[in-house]
Amino acid sequence: MNAKANQTTGARIRVKQVKSGVGGTQRQRQTLRGLGFRRLYQTVELEDSPSVRGMITAIAHLVRVEE
């Protein structure tokens, strides 16, 4: 199996926005948008990568990871 096939079959992670980004900094709001959130209580499914995990950590008080 080649490396490209491993990238396309990577693990996925479901994240739900549970608090609004309105009172947060512009950087936090941009991180929410970068993860694909458009509204409160929306759930998005993302590739489980170190960069996505870092973005989730940066706004951990606004989101919840669903298993």
PDB file of N, H, CA, C and O in Angstrom:
ATOM      1  N   MET A   1       0.850  -1.183   0.000  1.00  0.00           N
ATOM      2  CA  MET A   1       0.000   0.000   0.000  1.00  0.00           C
ATOM      3  C   MET A   1       0.895   1.245   0.000  1.00  0.00           C
ATOM      4  O   MET A   1       1.887   1.291   0.728  1.00  0.00           O
ATOM      5  N   ASN A   2       0.561   2.229  -0.791  1.00  0.00           N
ATOM      6  H   ASN A   2      -0.244   2.192  -1.383  1.00  0.00           H
ATOM      7  CA  ASN A   2       1.393   3.429  -0.853  1.00  0.00           C
ATOM      8  C   ASN A   2       0.971   4.464   0.188  1.00  0.00           C
ATOM      9  O   ASN A   2      -0.085   4.332   0.807  1.00  0.00           O
ATOM     10  N   ALA A   3       1.794   5.492   0.379  1.00  0.00           N
ATOM     11  H   ALA A   3       2.652   5.600  -0.124  1.00  0.00           H
ATOM     12  CA  ALA A   3       1.558   6.501   1.404  1.00  0.00           C
ATOM     13  C   ALA A   3       0.309   7.324   1.116  1.00  0.00           C
ATOM     14  O   ALA A   3      -0.379   7.748   2.044  1.00  0.00           O
ATOM     15  N   LYS A   4       0.011   7.551  -0.149  1.00  0.00           N
ATOM     16  H   LYS A   4       0.570   7.206  -0.904  1.00  0.00           H
ATOM     17  CA  LYS A   4      -1.159   8.350  -0.494  1.00  0.00           C
ATOM     18  C   LYS A   4      -2.455   7.651  -0.064  1.00  0.00           C
ATOM     19  O   LYS A   4      -3.398   8.313   0.371  1.00  0.00           O
ATOM     20  N   ALA A   5      -2.507   6.349  -0.180  1.00  0.00           N
ATOM     21  H   ALA A   5      -1.741   5.812  -0.533  1.00  0.00           H
ATOM     22  CA  ALA A   5      -3.690   5.603   0.246  1.00  0.00           C
ATOM     23  C   ALA A   5      -3.889   5.728   1.751  1.00  0.00           C
ATOM     24  O   ALA A   5      -5.025   5.793   2.222  1.00  0.00           O
ATOM     25  N   ASN A   6      -2.802   5.761   2.507  1.00  0.00           N
ATOM     26  H   ASN A   6      -1.879   5.708   2.125  1.00  0.00           H
ATOM     27  CA  ASN A   6      -2.909   5.914   3.953  1.00  0.00           C
ATOM     28  C   ASN A   6      -3.471   7.281   4.326  1.00  0.00           C
ATOM     29  O   ASN A   6      -4.211   7.394   5.304  1.00  0.00           O
ATOM     30  N   GLN A   7      -3.144   8.296   3.585  1.00  0.00           N
ATOM     31  H   GLN A   7      -2.543   8.204   2.790  1.00  0.00           H
ATOM     32  CA  GLN A   7      -3.636   9.636   3.876  1.00  0.00           C
ATOM     33  C   GLN A   7      -5.135   9.743   3.623  1.00  0.00           C
ATOM     34  O   GLN A   7      -5.833  10.432   4.368  1.00  0.00           O
ATOM     35  N   THR A   8      -5.631   9.095   2.616  1.00  0.00           N
ATOM     36  H   THR A   8      -5.065   8.536   2.011  1.00  0.00           H
ATOM     37  CA  THR A   8      -7.046   9.203   2.291  1.00  0.00           C
ATOM     38  C   THR A   8      -7.910   8.354   3.200  1.00  0.00           C
ATOM     39  O   THR A   8      -9.107   8.613   3.325  1.00  0.00           O
ATOM     40  N   THR A   9      -7.334   7.343   3.840  1.00  0.00           N
ATOM     41  H   THR A   9      -6.361   7.133   3.739  1.00  0.00           H
ATOM     42  CA  THR A   9      -8.109   6.489   4.729  1.00  0.00           C
ATOM     43  C   THR A   9      -7.833   6.824   6.183  1.00  0.00           C
ATOM     44  O   THR A   9      -8.015   5.975   7.056  1.00  0.00           O
ATOM     45  N   GLY A  10      -7.392   8.053   6.462  1.00  0.00           N
ATOM     46  H   GLY A  10      -7.244   8.742   5.753  1.00  0.00           H
ATOM     47  CA  GLY A  10      -7.061   8.471   7.813  1.00  0.00           C
ATOM     48  C   GLY A  10      -8.273   8.507   8.724  1.00  0.00           C
ATOM     49  O   GLY A  10      -9.417   8.486   8.271  1.00  0.00           O
ATOM     50  N   ALA A  11      -7.997   8.560  10.003  1.00  0.00           N
ATOM     51  H   ALA A  11      -7.068   8.577  10.371  1.00  0.00           H
ATOM     52  CA  ALA A  11      -9.057   8.594  11.013  1.00  0.00           C
ATOM     53  C   ALA A  11      -9.793   9.922  10.945  1.00  0.00           C
ATOM     54  O   ALA A  11      -9.238  10.942  10.537  1.00  0.00           O
ATOM     55  N   ARG A  12     -11.042   9.886  11.352  1.00  0.00           N
ATOM     56  H   ARG A  12     -11.492   9.057  11.684  1.00  0.00           H
ATOM     57  CA  ARG A  12     -11.870  11.088  11.364  1.00  0.00           C
ATOM     58  C   ARG A  12     -12.247  11.404  12.810  1.00  0.00           C
ATOM     59  O   ARG A  12     -12.268  10.517  13.664  1.00  0.00           O
ATOM     60  N   ILE A  13     -12.541  12.665  13.072  1.00  0.00           N
ATOM     61  H   ILE A  13     -12.523  13.386  12.378  1.00  0.00           H
ATOM     62  CA  ILE A  13     -12.924  13.102  14.405  1.00  0.00           C
ATOM     63  C   ILE A  13     -14.143  14.011  14.285  1.00  0.00           C
ATOM     64  O   ILE A  13     -14.197  14.868  13.403  1.00  0.00           O
ATOM     65  N   ARG A  14     -15.121  13.823  15.171  1.00  0.00           N
ATOM     66  H   ARG A  14     -15.077  13.126  15.887  1.00  0.00           H
ATOM     67  CA  ARG A  14     -16.332  14.646  15.156  1.00  0.00           C
ATOM     68  C   ARG A  14     -16.235  15.674  16.279  1.00  0.00           C
ATOM     69  O   ARG A  14     -15.949  15.334  17.427  1.00  0.00           O
ATOM     70  N   VAL A  15     -16.477  16.937  15.929  1.00  0.00           N
ATOM     71  H   VAL A  15     -16.709  17.214  14.996  1.00  0.00           H
ATOM     72  CA  VAL A  15     -16.369  18.031  16.884  1.00  0.00           C
ATOM     73  C   VAL A  15     -17.658  18.846  16.838  1.00  0.00           C
ATOM     74  O   VAL A  15     -18.179  19.134  15.760  1.00  0.00           O
ATOM     75  N   LYS A  16     -18.168  19.215  18.012  1.00  0.00           N
ATOM     76  H   LYS A  16     -17.745  18.981  18.887  1.00  0.00           H
ATOM     77  CA  LYS A  16     -19.408  19.988  18.102  1.00  0.00           C
ATOM     78  C   LYS A  16     -19.123  21.311  18.794  1.00  0.00           C
ATOM     79  O   LYS A  16     -18.454  21.347  19.827  1.00  0.00           O
ATOM     80  N   GLN A  17     -19.629  22.397  18.226  1.00  0.00           N
ATOM     81  H   GLN A  17     -20.173  22.369  17.387  1.00  0.00           H
ATOM     82  CA  GLN A  17     -19.485  23.708  18.850  1.00  0.00           C
ATOM     83  C   GLN A  17     -20.565  23.847  19.923  1.00  0.00           C
ATOM     84  O   GLN A  17     -21.753  23.720  19.628  1.00  0.00           O
ATOM     85  N   VAL A  18     -20.156  24.107  21.164  1.00  0.00           N
ATOM     86  H   VAL A  18     -19.190  24.210  21.404  1.00  0.00           H
ATOM     87  CA  VAL A  18     -21.109  24.176  22.272  1.00  0.00           C
ATOM     88  C   VAL A  18     -21.222  25.565  22.878  1.00  0.00           C
ATOM     89  O   VAL A  18     -22.130  25.821  23.668  1.00  0.00           O
ATOM     90  N   LYS A  19     -20.305  26.475  22.518  1.00  0.00           N
ATOM     91  H   LYS A  19     -19.567  26.267  21.876  1.00  0.00           H
ATOM     92  CA  LYS A  19     -20.382  27.856  22.990  1.00  0.00           C
ATOM     93  C   LYS A  19     -20.096  28.797  21.830  1.00  0.00           C
ATOM     94  O   LYS A  19     -19.413  28.441  20.870  1.00  0.00           O
ATOM     95  N   SER A  20     -20.624  29.986  21.940  1.00  0.00           N
ATOM     96  H   SER A  20     -21.179  30.275  22.720  1.00  0.00           H
ATOM     97  CA  SER A  20     -20.478  30.975  20.887  1.00  0.00           C
ATOM     98  C   SER A  20     -19.088  31.606  20.908  1.00  0.00           C
ATOM     99  O   SER A  20     -18.467  31.727  21.964  1.00  0.00           O
ATOM    100  N   GLY A  21     -18.617  32.000  19.752  1.00  0.00           N
ATOM    101  H   GLY A  21     -19.122  31.901  18.894  1.00  0.00           H
ATOM    102  CA  GLY A  21     -17.342  32.684  19.644  1.00  0.00           C
ATOM    103  C   GLY A  21     -17.467  34.192  19.706  1.00  0.00           C
ATOM    104  O   GLY A  21     -16.475  34.898  19.529  1.00  0.00           O
ATOM    105  N   VAL A  22     -18.671  34.706  19.955  1.00  0.00           N
ATOM    106  H   VAL A  22     -19.477  34.133  20.099  1.00  0.00           H
ATOM    107  CA  VAL A  22     -18.920  36.143  19.916  1.00  0.00           C
ATOM    108  C   VAL A  22     -18.044  36.910  20.905  1.00  0.00           C
ATOM    109  O   VAL A  22     -17.504  37.955  20.545  1.00  0.00           O
ATOM    110  N   GLY A  23     -17.887  36.431  22.129  1.00  0.00           N
ATOM    111  H   GLY A  23     -18.327  35.582  22.422  1.00  0.00           H
ATOM    112  CA  GLY A  23     -17.106  37.151  23.132  1.00  0.00           C
ATOM    113  C   GLY A  23     -15.626  36.887  23.042  1.00  0.00           C
ATOM    114  O   GLY A  23     -14.850  37.478  23.793  1.00  0.00           O
ATOM    115  N   GLY A  24     -15.210  36.015  22.144  1.00  0.00           N
ATOM    116  H   GLY A  24     -15.840  35.535  21.534  1.00  0.00           H
ATOM    117  CA  GLY A  24     -13.809  35.636  22.034  1.00  0.00           C
ATOM    118  C   GLY A  24     -13.014  36.587  21.170  1.00  0.00           C
ATOM    119  O   GLY A  24     -13.532  37.573  20.645  1.00  0.00           O
ATOM    120  N   THR A  25     -11.754  36.266  21.042  1.00  0.00           N
ATOM    121  H   THR A  25     -11.334  35.466  21.469  1.00  0.00           H
ATOM    122  CA  THR A  25     -10.884  37.095  20.207  1.00  0.00           C
ATOM    123  C   THR A  25     -11.132  36.795  18.729  1.00  0.00           C
ATOM    124  O   THR A  25     -11.768  35.801  18.379  1.00  0.00           O
ATOM    125  N   GLN A  26     -10.624  37.662  17.884  1.00  0.00           N
ATOM    126  H   GLN A  26     -10.107  38.470  18.167  1.00  0.00           H
ATOM    127  CA  GLN A  26     -10.771  37.449  16.448  1.00  0.00           C
ATOM    128  C   GLN A  26     -10.073  36.159  16.026  1.00  0.00           C
ATOM    129  O   GLN A  26     -10.558  35.447  15.147  1.00  0.00           O
ATOM    130  N   ARG A  27      -8.960  35.864  16.641  1.00  0.00           N
ATOM    131  H   ARG A  27      -8.567  36.443  17.356  1.00  0.00           H
ATOM    132  CA  ARG A  27      -8.228  34.634  16.312  1.00  0.00           C
ATOM    133  C   ARG A  27      -9.051  33.392  16.647  1.00  0.00           C
ATOM    134  O   ARG A  27      -9.028  32.419  15.894  1.00  0.00           O
ATOM    135  N   GLN A  28      -9.782  33.413  17.774  1.00  0.00           N
ATOM    136  H   GLN A  28      -9.801  34.204  18.385  1.00  0.00           H
ATOM    137  CA  GLN A  28     -10.634  32.280  18.124  1.00  0.00           C
ATOM    138  C   GLN A  28     -11.782  32.129  17.136  1.00  0.00           C
ATOM    139  O   GLN A  28     -12.126  31.013  16.747  1.00  0.00           O
ATOM    140  N   ARG A  29     -12.368  33.234  16.734  1.00  0.00           N
ATOM    141  H   ARG A  29     -12.089  34.141  17.050  1.00  0.00           H
ATOM    142  CA  ARG A  29     -13.456  33.177  15.749  1.00  0.00           C
ATOM    143  C   ARG A  29     -12.942  32.651  14.414  1.00  0.00           C
ATOM    144  O   ARG A  29     -13.630  31.880  13.745  1.00  0.00           O
ATOM    145  N   GLN A  30     -11.746  33.061  14.026  1.00  0.00           N
ATOM    146  H   GLN A  30     -11.188  33.688  14.569  1.00  0.00           H
ATOM    147  CA  GLN A  30     -11.162  32.573  12.777  1.00  0.00           C
ATOM    148  C   GLN A  30     -10.852  31.083  12.850  1.00  0.00           C
ATOM    149  O   GLN A  30     -10.970  30.374  11.851  1.00  0.00           O
ATOM    150  N   THR A  31     -10.461  30.608  14.020  1.00  0.00           N
ATOM    151  H   THR A  31     -10.365  31.183  14.832  1.00  0.00           H
ATOM    152  CA  THR A  31     -10.200  29.179  14.194  1.00  0.00           C
ATOM    153  C   THR A  31     -11.493  28.389  14.060  1.00  0.00           C
ATOM    154  O   THR A  31     -11.506  27.328  13.436  1.00  0.00           O
ATOM    155  N   LEU A  32     -12.585  28.891  14.640  1.00  0.00           N
ATOM    156  H   LEU A  32     -12.575  29.752  15.147  1.00  0.00           H
ATOM    157  CA  LEU A  32     -13.884  28.238  14.481  1.00  0.00           C
ATOM    158  C   LEU A  32     -14.251  28.123  13.010  1.00  0.00           C
ATOM    159  O   LEU A  32     -14.682  27.064  12.555  1.00  0.00           O
ATOM    160  N   ARG A  33     -14.081  29.210  12.266  1.00  0.00           N
ATOM    161  H   ARG A  33     -13.731  30.071  12.635  1.00  0.00           H
ATOM    162  CA  ARG A  33     -14.409  29.193  10.831  1.00  0.00           C
ATOM    163  C   ARG A  33     -13.472  28.262  10.075  1.00  0.00           C
ATOM    164  O   ARG A  33     -13.894  27.571   9.148  1.00  0.00           O
ATOM    165  N   GLY A  34     -12.201  28.243  10.466  1.00  0.00           N
ATOM    166  H   GLY A  34     -11.857  28.804  11.219  1.00  0.00           H
ATOM    167  CA  GLY A  34     -11.229  27.378   9.816  1.00  0.00           C
ATOM    168  C   GLY A  34     -11.554  25.902   9.989  1.00  0.00           C
ATOM    169  O   GLY A  34     -11.247  25.086   9.120  1.00  0.00           O
ATOM    170  N   LEU A  35     -12.173  25.564  11.106  1.00  0.00           N
ATOM    171  H   LEU A  35     -12.423  26.226  11.812  1.00  0.00           H
ATOM    172  CA  LEU A  35     -12.591  24.179  11.339  1.00  0.00           C
ATOM    173  C   LEU A  35     -13.900  23.855  10.633  1.00  0.00           C
ATOM    174  O   LEU A  35     -14.294  22.691  10.563  1.00  0.00           O
ATOM    175  N   GLY A  36     -14.575  24.872  10.109  1.00  0.00           N
ATOM    176  H   GLY A  36     -14.254  25.818  10.166  1.00  0.00           H
ATOM    177  CA  GLY A  36     -15.792  24.635   9.342  1.00  0.00           C
ATOM    178  C   GLY A  36     -17.082  24.941  10.070  1.00  0.00           C
ATOM    179  O   GLY A  36     -18.162  24.644   9.560  1.00  0.00           O
ATOM    180  N   PHE A  37     -16.993  25.536  11.267  1.00  0.00           N
ATOM    181  H   PHE A  37     -16.115  25.777  11.682  1.00  0.00           H
ATOM    182  CA  PHE A  37     -18.205  25.861  12.009  1.00  0.00           C
ATOM    183  C   PHE A  37     -18.857  27.113  11.449  1.00  0.00           C
ATOM    184  O   PHE A  37     -18.182  28.098  11.149  1.00  0.00           O
ATOM    185  N   ARG A  38     -20.169  27.065  11.313  1.00  0.00           N
ATOM    186  H   ARG A  38     -20.717  26.265  11.557  1.00  0.00           H
ATOM    187  CA  ARG A  38     -20.927  28.213  10.834  1.00  0.00           C
ATOM    188  C   ARG A  38     -21.997  28.634  11.821  1.00  0.00           C
ATOM    189  O   ARG A  38     -22.446  29.780  11.794  1.00  0.00           O
ATOM    190  N   ARG A  39     -22.416  27.725  12.696  1.00  0.00           N
ATOM    191  H   ARG A  39     -22.052  26.794  12.718  1.00  0.00           H
ATOM    192  CA  ARG A  39     -23.464  28.066  13.670  1.00  0.00           C
ATOM    193  C   ARG A  39     -23.270  27.270  14.952  1.00  0.00           C
ATOM    194  O   ARG A  39     -22.565  26.261  14.969  1.00  0.00           O
ATOM    195  N   LEU A  40     -23.889  27.724  16.001  1.00  0.00           N
ATOM    196  H   LEU A  40     -24.462  28.544  15.987  1.00  0.00           H
ATOM    197  CA  LEU A  40     -23.818  27.094  17.308  1.00  0.00           C
ATOM    198  C   LEU A  40     -24.470  25.712  17.269  1.00  0.00           C
ATOM    199  O   LEU A  40     -25.477  25.520  16.587  1.00  0.00           O
ATOM    200  N   TYR A  41     -23.908  24.766  17.986  1.00  0.00           N
ATOM    201  H   TYR A  41     -23.090  24.922  18.539  1.00  0.00           H
ATOM    202  CA  TYR A  41     -24.369  23.371  18.081  1.00  0.00           C
ATOM    203  C   TYR A  41     -24.203  22.584  16.783  1.00  0.00           C
ATOM    204  O   TYR A  41     -24.766  21.497  16.648  1.00  0.00           O
ATOM    205  N   GLN A  42     -23.454  23.104  15.845  1.00  0.00           N
ATOM    206  H   GLN A  42     -22.997  23.987  15.954  1.00  0.00           H
ATOM    207  CA  GLN A  42     -23.167  22.385  14.616  1.00  0.00           C
ATOM    208  C   GLN A  42     -22.076  21.343  14.887  1.00  0.00           C
ATOM    209  O   GLN A  42     -21.155  21.594  15.664  1.00  0.00           O
ATOM    210  N   THR A  43     -22.183  20.197  14.257  1.00  0.00           N
ATOM    211  H   THR A  43     -22.931  19.993  13.626  1.00  0.00           H
ATOM    212  CA  THR A  43     -21.167  19.156  14.352  1.00  0.00           C
ATOM    213  C   THR A  43     -20.467  19.029  13.010  1.00  0.00           C
ATOM    214  O   THR A  43     -21.113  18.965  11.964  1.00  0.00           O
ATOM    215  N   VAL A  44     -19.133  18.993  13.049  1.00  0.00           N
ATOM    216  H   VAL A  44     -18.609  19.045  13.899  1.00  0.00           H
ATOM    217  CA  VAL A  44     -18.348  18.817  11.831  1.00  0.00           C
ATOM    218  C   VAL A  44     -17.459  17.591  12.001  1.00  0.00           C
ATOM    219  O   VAL A  44     -17.028  17.271  13.109  1.00  0.00           O
ATOM    220  N   GLU A  45     -17.194  16.918  10.901  1.00  0.00           N
ATOM    221  H   GLU A  45     -17.545  17.179  10.002  1.00  0.00           H
ATOM    222  CA  GLU A  45     -16.319  15.761  10.899  1.00  0.00           C
ATOM    223  C   GLU A  45     -15.035  16.156  10.179  1.00  0.00           C
ATOM    224  O   GLU A  45     -15.064  16.577   9.023  1.00  0.00           O
ATOM    225  N   LEU A  46     -13.909  16.017  10.876  1.00  0.00           N
ATOM    226  H   LEU A  46     -13.886  15.675  11.815  1.00  0.00           H
ATOM    227  CA  LEU A  46     -12.629  16.470  10.362  1.00  0.00           C
ATOM    228  C   LEU A  46     -11.622  15.329  10.355  1.00  0.00           C
ATOM    229  O   LEU A  46     -11.786  14.333  11.060  1.00  0.00           O
ATOM    230  N   GLU A  47     -10.577  15.490   9.546  1.00  0.00           N
ATOM    231  H   GLU A  47     -10.444  16.299   8.974  1.00  0.00           H
ATOM    232  CA  GLU A  47      -9.486  14.533   9.542  1.00  0.00           C
ATOM    233  C   GLU A  47      -8.716  14.674  10.853  1.00  0.00           C
ATOM    234  O   GLU A  47      -8.432  15.790  11.288  1.00  0.00           O
ATOM    235  N   ASP A  48      -8.380  13.564  11.478  1.00  0.00           N
ATOM    236  H   ASP A  48      -8.610  12.657  11.125  1.00  0.00           H
ATOM    237  CA  ASP A  48      -7.652  13.583  12.749  1.00  0.00           C
ATOM    238  C   ASP A  48      -6.166  13.755  12.463  1.00  0.00           C
ATOM    239  O   ASP A  48      -5.449  12.780  12.237  1.00  0.00           O
ATOM    240  N   SER A  49      -5.710  15.011  12.475  1.00  0.00           N
ATOM    241  H   SER A  49      -6.292  15.803  12.659  1.00  0.00           H
ATOM    242  CA  SER A  49      -4.313  15.317  12.205  1.00  0.00           C
ATOM    243  C   SER A  49      -3.781  16.228  13.312  1.00  0.00           C
ATOM    244  O   SER A  49      -4.570  16.826  14.043  1.00  0.00           O
ATOM    245  N   PRO A  50      -2.471  16.344  13.447  1.00  0.00           N
ATOM    246  CA  PRO A  50      -1.913  17.210  14.481  1.00  0.00           C
ATOM    247  C   PRO A  50      -2.351  18.675  14.346  1.00  0.00           C
ATOM    248  O   PRO A  50      -2.551  19.351  15.355  1.00  0.00           O
ATOM    249  N   SER A  51      -2.499  19.164  13.129  1.00  0.00           N
ATOM    250  H   SER A  51      -2.337  18.614  12.309  1.00  0.00           H
ATOM    251  CA  SER A  51      -2.900  20.556  12.950  1.00  0.00           C
ATOM    252  C   SER A  51      -4.338  20.779  13.402  1.00  0.00           C
ATOM    253  O   SER A  51      -4.643  21.802  14.015  1.00  0.00           O
ATOM    254  N   VAL A  52      -5.220  19.834  13.104  1.00  0.00           N
ATOM    255  H   VAL A  52      -4.972  19.004  12.605  1.00  0.00           H
ATOM    256  CA  VAL A  52      -6.615  19.942  13.537  1.00  0.00           C
ATOM    257  C   VAL A  52      -6.693  19.814  15.053  1.00  0.00           C
ATOM    258  O   VAL A  52      -7.441  20.550  15.697  1.00  0.00           O
ATOM    259  N   ARG A  53      -5.929  18.888  15.629  1.00  0.00           N
ATOM    260  H   ARG A  53      -5.322  18.291  15.106  1.00  0.00           H
ATOM    261  CA  ARG A  53      -5.905  18.744  17.087  1.00  0.00           C
ATOM    262  C   ARG A  53      -5.430  20.037  17.761  1.00  0.00           C
ATOM    263  O   ARG A  53      -5.951  20.415  18.811  1.00  0.00           O
ATOM    264  N   GLY A  54      -4.449  20.711  17.165  1.00  0.00           N
ATOM    265  H   GLY A  54      -4.027  20.404  16.312  1.00  0.00           H
ATOM    266  CA  GLY A  54      -3.967  21.972  17.713  1.00  0.00           C
ATOM    267  C   GLY A  54      -5.027  23.059  17.663  1.00  0.00           C
ATOM    268  O   GLY A  54      -5.156  23.846  18.601  1.00  0.00           O
ATOM    269  N   MET A  55      -5.790  23.109  16.570  1.00  0.00           N
ATOM    270  H   MET A  55      -5.685  22.470  15.808  1.00  0.00           H
ATOM    271  CA  MET A  55      -6.864  24.094  16.463  1.00  0.00           C
ATOM    272  C   MET A  55      -7.949  23.807  17.501  1.00  0.00           C
ATOM    273  O   MET A  55      -8.495  24.736  18.096  1.00  0.00           O
ATOM    274  N   ILE A  56      -8.263  22.535  17.721  1.00  0.00           N
ATOM    275  H   ILE A  56      -7.819  21.780  17.237  1.00  0.00           H
ATOM    276  CA  ILE A  56      -9.263  22.167  18.719  1.00  0.00           C
ATOM    277  C   ILE A  56      -8.777  22.564  20.117  1.00  0.00           C
ATOM    278  O   ILE A  56      -9.555  23.065  20.928  1.00  0.00           O
ATOM    279  N   THR A  57      -7.504  22.341  20.391  1.00  0.00           N
ATOM    280  H   THR A  57      -6.872  21.935  19.732  1.00  0.00           H
ATOM    281  CA  THR A  57      -6.941  22.707  21.691  1.00  0.00           C
ATOM    282  C   THR A  57      -7.016  24.218  21.922  1.00  0.00           C
ATOM    283  O   THR A  57      -7.253  24.665  23.044  1.00  0.00           O
ATOM    284  N   ALA A  58      -6.816  24.994  20.870  1.00  0.00           N
ATOM    285  H   ALA A  58      -6.624  24.631  19.958  1.00  0.00           H
ATOM    286  CA  ALA A  58      -6.836  26.451  20.990  1.00  0.00           C
ATOM    287  C   ALA A  58      -8.220  26.986  21.350  1.00  0.00           C
ATOM    288  O   ALA A  58      -8.334  28.050  21.959  1.00  0.00           O
ATOM    289  N   ILE A  59      -9.273  26.256  20.977  1.00  0.00           N
ATOM    290  H   ILE A  59      -9.180  25.392  20.482  1.00  0.00           H
ATOM    291  CA  ILE A  59     -10.630  26.707  21.281  1.00  0.00           C
ATOM    292  C   ILE A  59     -11.398  25.638  22.059  1.00  0.00           C
ATOM    293  O   ILE A  59     -12.603  25.462  21.875  1.00  0.00           O
ATOM    294  N   ALA A  60     -10.685  24.934  22.922  1.00  0.00           N
ATOM    295  H   ALA A  60      -9.707  25.077  23.072  1.00  0.00           H
ATOM    296  CA  ALA A  60     -11.277  23.810  23.665  1.00  0.00           C
ATOM    297  C   ALA A  60     -12.459  24.242  24.519  1.00  0.00           C
ATOM    298  O   ALA A  60     -13.347  23.433  24.786  1.00  0.00           O
ATOM    299  N   HIS A  61     -12.491  25.498  24.955  1.00  0.00           N
ATOM    300  H   HIS A  61     -11.770  26.155  24.738  1.00  0.00           H
ATOM    301  CA  HIS A  61     -13.592  25.986  25.786  1.00  0.00           C
ATOM    302  C   HIS A  61     -14.856  26.259  24.978  1.00  0.00           C
ATOM    303  O   HIS A  61     -15.907  26.535  25.556  1.00  0.00           O
ATOM    304  N   LEU A  62     -14.771  26.187  23.657  1.00  0.00           N
ATOM    305  H   LEU A  62     -13.917  25.963  23.187  1.00  0.00           H
ATOM    306  CA  LEU A  62     -15.921  26.462  22.789  1.00  0.00           C
ATOM    307  C   LEU A  62     -16.467  25.212  22.110  1.00  0.00           C
ATOM    308  O   LEU A  62     -17.579  25.229  21.582  1.00  0.00           O
ATOM    309  N   VAL A  63     -15.696  24.129  22.118  1.00  0.00           N
ATOM    310  H   VAL A  63     -14.793  24.114  22.547  1.00  0.00           H
ATOM    311  CA  VAL A  63     -16.096  22.921  21.391  1.00  0.00           C
ATOM    312  C   VAL A  63     -16.027  21.689  22.276  1.00  0.00           C
ATOM    313  O   VAL A  63     -15.431  21.704  23.353  1.00  0.00           O
ATOM    314  N   ARG A  64     -16.653  20.623  21.797  1.00  0.00           N
ATOM    315  H   ARG A  64     -17.137  20.610  20.923  1.00  0.00           H
ATOM    316  CA  ARG A  64     -16.606  19.321  22.483  1.00  0.00           C
ATOM    317  C   ARG A  64     -16.344  18.260  21.434  1.00  0.00           C
ATOM    318  O   ARG A  64     -16.989  18.232  20.385  1.00  0.00           O
ATOM    319  N   VAL A  65     -15.383  17.379  21.727  1.00  0.00           N
ATOM    320  H   VAL A  65     -14.859  17.402  22.579  1.00  0.00           H
ATOM    321  CA  VAL A  65     -15.057  16.285  20.819  1.00  0.00           C
ATOM    322  C   VAL A  65     -15.996  15.137  21.105  1.00  0.00           C
ATOM    323  O   VAL A  65     -16.125  14.700  22.249  1.00  0.00           O
ATOM    324  N   GLU A  66     -16.660  14.642  20.057  1.00  0.00           N
ATOM    325  H   GLU A  66     -16.555  14.997  19.129  1.00  0.00           H
ATOM    326  CA  GLU A  66     -17.585  13.520  20.188  1.00  0.00           C
ATOM    327  C   GLU A  66     -16.886  12.258  19.710  1.00  0.00           C
ATOM    328  O   GLU A  66     -16.248  12.263  18.657  1.00  0.00           O
ATOM    329  N   GLU A  67     -16.996  11.212  20.446  1.00  0.00           N
ATOM    330  H   GLU A  67     -17.514  11.208  21.302  1.00  0.00           H
ATOM    331  CA  GLU A  67     -16.367   9.940  20.065  1.00  0.00           C
ATOM    332  C   GLU A  67     -17.350   9.025  19.427  1.00  0.00           C
ATOM    333  O   GLU A  67     -16.996   7.910  19.043  1.00  0.00           O
TER     334      GLU A  67
END
